[in-house]
Amino acid sequence: MDKDRIEMEKRVVNKMIEIYCKGHHNKASVCSECDALASYALTRLERCKFGSEKPFCSKCSVHCYSPEMRDRIREVMRYSGPRMLFYEPVAALRHLVGK
């Protein structure tokens, strides 16, 4: 995984959180709670100890998220994952095939 790949993952996580927030919090923009989750997730991506060899978080042997944040991001992904096909179809399909 190169730097572009990490940037793509950051865009995907941001989009997923945006979709979740819009669907659950009915805000025009991302609320402060969801913004905090996005900041946390982006920091975790930037600091991943695997660097360019980083696997998808769900396949990772090291779980760097706190238990609370892990539960929150799972909830976001469960809700937003299927909807990503409508918002970012190429990114969603890449994620499904693991590239």
KAKA-V186991 format. One record per helix or strand of 2 or more residues. SS is the DSSP state (H for helix, E for strand). FROM is the first residue (numbers start at 0). TO is the last residue. If there is no record, write none. Layout:
ss:SS from:FROM to:TO
ss:SS from:FROM to:TO
This chain:
ss:H from:2 to:24
ss:H from:31 to:45
ss:H from:50 to:52
ss:H from:56 to:58
ss:H from:66 to:86
ss:H from:88 to:96
